[in-house]
Amino acid sequence: MNYILFDDAVVREHLLPLTFTRPVCDIRIGILTIREKWEHELKQKISVKTEEYLSTKYPEQISKSGGNIWINSSVLPSASLIVAIKKLKENEAITTGNIIIASKGKDKNVKLIQWKGDRLFRVEKLWDIFSKNGQAIEDDYIRLTKGKKSAKPSSTNTLIGKRIFIEKGAKLECAILNSTSGPIYIGKNAEVMEGAILKGPIALGEESVIKAGAKIYGPTTVGPHSKVGGEINNSVIFGYSNKGHDGFLGNSVIGEWCNLGADTNNSNLKNNYSEVKLWDYAESKPVSTKLTFCGLIMGDHSKCSINTMFNTGTVVGVSANIYGGNFPPKFIPSFSWGGADGFATYQLDKACETAERVFERRHKKFDKLEKAILAKVFNLEAKYR
């Protein structure tokens, strides 16, 4: 079979700004991205059907000999769902309500099969990423550690509980890891420095670093090639991003290639304990999350200076640069430059110059594809600046 993950157009819009620069399936929740979960379960590489401007970087690969199965990118795999998908016949589709979960073939007169299995695990709204992260870490921990043996940590560490898995090459010294409230996964060649305290469920990605004295409360994911310090609670950092200093990050999602300056803090609770509203691109207005705790959502390439303060339920777009005193607005469009005293447009050529330098620091190349995607986002967000 040839599997293709397709973006649900409605869900994708609700997940902006994170999906401005990636398909839905490349959102990280738990230890892995959604695409990586499906590839692990199906034991093969999977392509994606996404927005046209993203399709050059993320091409759809259709088998000319047939056997193509499209799977909704917002749905996470489960054993029962995989069995049902593999049983699909040509021109059949699994649905729930008016949502297509998976389909085989492209005939318009497809036979609809209502899903009657276990409850689907989906990412539909921005806040799902951190609020459902605990279950996702649990599922991925089982997925990745089954049949494997953890590396043995140095005796200088204090390990509490039995659900701690350390990949080869990871370095830990004089740290406290408590897995009684959820599993802890330490990725390949990652480092946990002296005095760090980790309370699961926690996932630390490959080559990432938790700095000395950091306090990390689960459910929290620090994606690959990232560096974090200070205090973090129930947050997801996709990868290649830094929160390297003191300051609080809670109930938040940070994209790739972001940097939070020293002593950056976000509020995750309103003083009156009321439900938090969050900007929704699909609605072009703030919508209720029905959550009491909700912090910061930051799109790829965005950065903030030292001592930045983000209010409860703030959304920052792609490639924004935030600085200055006081709280900036709760919605900061992509390519905004400024803070509480007002914003100017962060010019595309300058933003790309910065991105190129950041990529070089991680031995990556900021190529024409990356620049074209940022150029598209720059134009898409013009109406909000």
Secondary structure in CASP SS format (residue, H / E / C, confidence):
PFRMAT SS
TARGET T0000
AUTHOR 0000-0000-0000
METHOD secondary structure of the structure
MODEL  1
M C 1.00
N E 1.00
Y E 1.00
I E 1.00
L E 1.00
F E 1.00
D C 1.00
D C 1.00
A H 1.00
V H 1.00
V H 1.00
R H 1.00
E H 1.00
H H 1.00
L C 1.00
L C 1.00
P C 1.00
L H 1.00
T H 1.00
F H 1.00
T C 1.00
R C 1.00
P C 1.00
V H 1.00
C H 1.00
D H 1.00
I C 1.00
R E 1.00
I C 1.00
G C 1.00
I C 1.00
L C 1.00
T E 1.00
I H 1.00
R H 1.00
E H 1.00
K H 1.00
W H 1.00
E H 1.00
H H 1.00
E H 1.00
L H 1.00
K C 1.00
Q C 1.00
K C 1.00
I C 1.00
S E 1.00
V E 1.00
K E 1.00
T C 1.00
E C 1.00
E H 1.00
Y H 1.00
L H 1.00
S C 1.00
T C 1.00
K C 1.00
Y C 1.00
P C 1.00
E C 1.00
Q C 1.00
I C 1.00
S C 1.00
K C 1.00
S C 1.00
G C 1.00
G C 1.00
N E 1.00
I E 1.00
W E 1.00
I E 1.00
N E 1.00
S C 1.00
S C 1.00
V E 1.00
L C 1.00
P C 1.00
S C 1.00
A H 1.00
S H 1.00
L H 1.00
I H 1.00
V H 1.00
A H 1.00
I H 1.00
K H 1.00
K C 1.00
L C 1.00
K C 1.00
E C 1.00
N C 1.00
E E 1.00
A E 1.00
I E 1.00
T E 1.00
T E 1.00
G C 1.00
N C 1.00
I E 1.00
I E 1.00
I E 1.00
A E 1.00
S E 1.00
K E 1.00
G C 1.00
K C 1.00
D C 1.00
K C 1.00
N C 1.00
V C 1.00
K E 1.00
L E 1.00
I E 1.00
Q E 1.00
W C 1.00
K C 1.00
G C 1.00
D C 1.00
R C 1.00
L C 1.00
F C 1.00
R E 1.00
V C 1.00
E C 1.00
K C 1.00
L C 1.00
W C 1.00
D H 1.00
I H 1.00
F H 1.00
S H 1.00
K C 1.00
N H 1.00
G H 1.00
Q H 1.00
A H 1.00
I H 1.00
E H 1.00
D H 1.00
D H 1.00
Y H 1.00
I H 1.00
R H 1.00
L H 1.00
T H 1.00
K C 1.00
G C 1.00
K C 1.00
K C 1.00
S C 1.00
A C 1.00
K C 1.00
P C 1.00
S C 1.00
S C 1.00
T C 1.00
N C 1.00
T E 1.00
L E 1.00
I E 1.00
G C 1.00
K C 1.00
R C 1.00
I E 1.00
F E 1.00
I E 1.00
E C 1.00
K C 1.00
G C 1.00
A C 1.00
K E 1.00
L E 1.00
E C 1.00
C C 1.00
A C 1.00
I E 1.00
L E 1.00
N E 1.00
S C 1.00
T C 1.00
S C 1.00
G C 1.00
P C 1.00
I E 1.00
Y E 1.00
I E 1.00
G C 1.00
K C 1.00
N C 1.00
A C 1.00
E E 1.00
V E 1.00
M C 1.00
E C 1.00
G C 1.00
A C 1.00
I E 1.00
L E 1.00
K E 1.00
G C 1.00
P C 1.00
I E 1.00
A E 1.00
L E 1.00
G C 1.00
E C 1.00
E C 1.00
S C 1.00
V E 1.00
I E 1.00
K C 1.00
A C 1.00
G C 1.00
A C 1.00
K E 1.00
I E 1.00
Y E 1.00
G C 1.00
P C 1.00
T E 1.00
T E 1.00
V E 1.00
G C 1.00
P C 1.00
H C 1.00
S C 1.00
K E 1.00
V E 1.00
G C 1.00
G C 1.00
E E 1.00
I E 1.00
N E 1.00
N C 1.00
S C 1.00
V E 1.00
I E 1.00
F E 1.00
G E 1.00
Y C 1.00
S C 1.00
N E 1.00
K E 1.00
G C 1.00
H C 1.00
D C 1.00
G C 1.00
F E 1.00
L E 1.00
G E 1.00
N C 1.00
S C 1.00
V E 1.00
I E 1.00
G E 1.00
E E 1.00
W C 1.00
C C 1.00
N E 1.00
L E 1.00
G C 1.00
A C 1.00
D C 1.00
T C 1.00
N E 1.00
N E 1.00
S C 1.00
N C 1.00
L E 1.00
K C 1.00
N C 1.00
N C 1.00
Y C 1.00
S C 1.00
E C 1.00
V C 1.00
K E 1.00
L E 1.00
W E 1.00
D E 1.00
Y C 1.00
A C 1.00
E C 1.00
S C 1.00
K E 1.00
P E 1.00
V E 1.00
S E 1.00
T C 1.00
K C 1.00
L C 1.00
T C 1.00
F E 1.00
C C 1.00
G C 1.00
L E 1.00
I E 1.00
M E 1.00
G C 1.00
D C 1.00
H C 1.00
S C 1.00
K E 1.00
C E 1.00
S C 1.00
I C 1.00
N C 1.00
T C 1.00
M E 1.00
F E 1.00
N C 1.00
T C 1.00
G C 1.00
T E 1.00
V E 1.00
V E 1.00
G C 1.00
V C 1.00
S C 1.00
A C 1.00
N E 1.00
I E 1.00
Y C 1.00
G C 1.00
G C 1.00
N C 1.00
F C 1.00
P C 1.00
P C 1.00
K C 1.00
F E 1.00
I E 1.00
P C 1.00
S C 1.00
F C 1.00
S E 1.00
W E 1.00
G E 1.00
G E 1.00
A C 1.00
D C 1.00
G E 1.00
F E 1.00
A E 1.00
T E 1.00
Y C 1.00
Q C 1.00
L H 1.00
D H 1.00
K H 1.00
A H 1.00
C H 1.00
E H 1.00
T H 1.00
A H 1.00
E H 1.00
R H 1.00
V H 1.00
F H 1.00
E H 1.00
R H 1.00
R C 1.00
H C 1.00
K C 1.00
K C 1.00
F C 1.00
D C 1.00
K H 1.00
L H 1.00
E H 1.00
K H 1.00
A H 1.00
I H 1.00
L H 1.00
A H 1.00
K H 1.00
V H 1.00
F H 1.00
N H 1.00
L H 1.00
E C 1.00
A H 1.00
K H 1.00
Y H 1.00
R C 1.00
END
